[in-house]
Amino acid sequence: MAKKDQQELTDALAEAVERNKHAEIAKLLKKGADPNGKVSGMPVIISLTMGKGEPTIKTLEMLLAAGLK
């Protein structure tokens, strides 16, 4: 996968994580989004704390199952 395509997946994953959109997170992870990727120098996991909604355990579990370190 091209670096640009990978970054687009990572950006979309961070947005989905921020909004706790579980179906979207699952779709992006299946497409190869990296749960350890970075957006603007920040790890995707930081998006979990930046959302307007409450972070959920399910979102964290999904990222961990996908290889979050």
ZADO-1210 file (C-alpha; in nm, 4 decimals, padded with zeros to 6 digits):
<atoms>
<atom x="00.0000" y="00.0000" z="00.0000" code="MET" pos="1"/>
<atom x="00.1296" y="00.3448" z="-00.0880" code="ALA" pos="2"/>
<atom x="00.2369" y="00.5652" z="00.2020" code="LYS" pos="3"/>
<atom x="-00.0243" y="00.8274" z="00.1075" code="LYS" pos="4"/>
<atom x="-00.3027" y="00.5676" z="00.1082" code="ASP" pos="5"/>
<atom x="-00.1850" y="00.4340" z="00.4452" code="GLN" pos="6"/>
<atom x="-00.1869" y="00.7854" z="00.5925" code="GLN" pos="7"/>
<atom x="-00.5376" y="00.8467" z="00.4609" code="GLU" pos="8"/>
<atom x="-00.6524" y="00.5286" z="00.6378" code="LEU" pos="9"/>
<atom x="-00.4768" y="00.6378" z="00.9557" code="THR" pos="10"/>
<atom x="-00.6366" y="00.9835" z="00.9400" code="ASP" pos="11"/>
<atom x="-00.9807" y="00.8289" z="00.8904" code="ALA" pos="12"/>
<atom x="-00.9181" y="00.5837" z="01.1766" code="LEU" pos="13"/>
<atom x="-00.8242" y="00.8659" z="01.4120" code="ALA" pos="14"/>
<atom x="-01.1438" y="01.0486" z="01.3232" code="GLU" pos="15"/>
<atom x="-01.3545" y="00.7359" z="01.3756" code="ALA" pos="16"/>
<atom x="-01.1818" y="00.6693" z="01.7092" code="VAL" pos="17"/>
<atom x="-01.2454" y="01.0276" z="01.8195" code="GLU" pos="18"/>
<atom x="-01.6168" y="00.9787" z="01.7518" code="ARG" pos="19"/>
<atom x="-01.6340" y="00.6183" z="01.8814" code="ASN" pos="20"/>
<atom x="-01.7782" y="00.4981" z="01.5504" code="LYS" pos="21"/>
<atom x="-01.7273" y="00.1263" z="01.5977" code="HIS" pos="22"/>
<atom x="-01.8525" y="00.0119" z="01.2569" code="ALA" pos="23"/>
<atom x="-01.6235" y="00.2612" z="01.0837" code="GLU" pos="24"/>
<atom x="-01.3280" y="00.1589" z="01.3020" code="ILE" pos="25"/>
<atom x="-01.3844" y="-00.2074" z="01.2130" code="ALA" pos="26"/>
<atom x="-01.4071" y="-00.1244" z="00.8411" code="LYS" pos="27"/>
<atom x="-01.0876" y="00.0817" z="00.8449" code="LEU" pos="28"/>
<atom x="-00.8944" y="-00.1792" z="01.0418" code="LEU" pos="29"/>
<atom x="-01.0029" y="-00.4449" z="00.7897" code="LYS" pos="30"/>
<atom x="-00.8725" y="-00.2212" z="00.5111" code="LYS" pos="31"/>
<atom x="-00.5342" y="-00.2076" z="00.6846" code="GLY" pos="32"/>
<atom x="-00.5444" y="00.1082" z="00.8945" code="ALA" pos="33"/>
<atom x="-00.2600" y="00.1030" z="01.1469" code="ASP" pos="34"/>
<atom x="-00.3757" y="00.1410" z="01.5092" code="PRO" pos="35"/>
<atom x="-00.0187" y="00.2465" z="01.5897" code="ASN" pos="36"/>
<atom x="-00.0147" y="00.5127" z="01.3180" code="GLY" pos="37"/>
<atom x="00.0234" y="00.8839" z="01.3785" code="LYS" pos="38"/>
<atom x="-00.1727" y="01.1893" z="01.2711" code="VAL" pos="39"/>
<atom x="00.0101" y="01.5220" z="01.2907" code="SER" pos="40"/>
<atom x="00.2755" y="01.3474" z="01.4987" code="GLY" pos="41"/>
<atom x="00.0263" y="01.2162" z="01.7545" code="MET" pos="42"/>
<atom x="-00.0602" y="00.8459" z="01.7967" code="PRO" pos="43"/>
<atom x="-00.4103" y="00.7406" z="01.6901" code="VAL" pos="44"/>
<atom x="-00.4898" y="00.6400" z="02.0512" code="ILE" pos="45"/>
<atom x="-00.4751" y="01.0083" z="02.1539" code="ILE" pos="46"/>
<atom x="-00.7885" y="01.0588" z="01.9433" code="SER" pos="47"/>
<atom x="-00.9748" y="00.8482" z="02.1988" code="LEU" pos="48"/>
<atom x="-00.9266" y="01.1231" z="02.4574" code="THR" pos="49"/>
<atom x="-01.0036" y="01.4118" z="02.2218" code="MET" pos="50"/>
<atom x="-01.3562" y="01.3222" z="02.1226" code="GLY" pos="51"/>
<atom x="-01.6675" y="01.4998" z="02.2358" code="LYS" pos="52"/>
<atom x="-01.8254" y="01.1740" z="02.3483" code="GLY" pos="53"/>
<atom x="-01.7031" y="00.9528" z="02.6264" code="GLU" pos="54"/>
<atom x="-01.4204" y="00.7180" z="02.5288" code="PRO" pos="55"/>
<atom x="-01.5439" y="00.3620" z="02.5306" code="THR" pos="56"/>
<atom x="-01.3811" y="00.0386" z="02.6348" code="ILE" pos="57"/>
<atom x="-01.5069" y="-00.1179" z="02.3120" code="LYS" pos="58"/>
<atom x="-01.3083" y="00.1295" z="02.1015" code="THR" pos="59"/>
<atom x="-00.9950" y="00.0554" z="02.3035" code="LEU" pos="60"/>
<atom x="-01.0542" y="-00.3200" z="02.2785" code="GLU" pos="61"/>
<atom x="-01.0905" y="-00.2929" z="01.9014" code="MET" pos="62"/>
<atom x="-00.7587" y="-00.1105" z="01.8703" code="LEU" pos="63"/>
<atom x="-00.5834" y="-00.3558" z="02.1018" code="LEU" pos="64"/>
<atom x="-00.7177" y="-00.6529" z="01.9052" code="ALA" pos="65"/>
<atom x="-00.5780" y="-00.4910" z="01.5895" code="ALA" pos="66"/>
<atom x="-00.2295" y="-00.4673" z="01.7390" code="GLY" pos="67"/>
<atom x="-00.2199" y="-00.1382" z="01.9315" code="LEU" pos="68"/>
<atom x="00.1028" y="-00.1186" z="02.1283" code="LYS" pos="69"/>
</atoms>
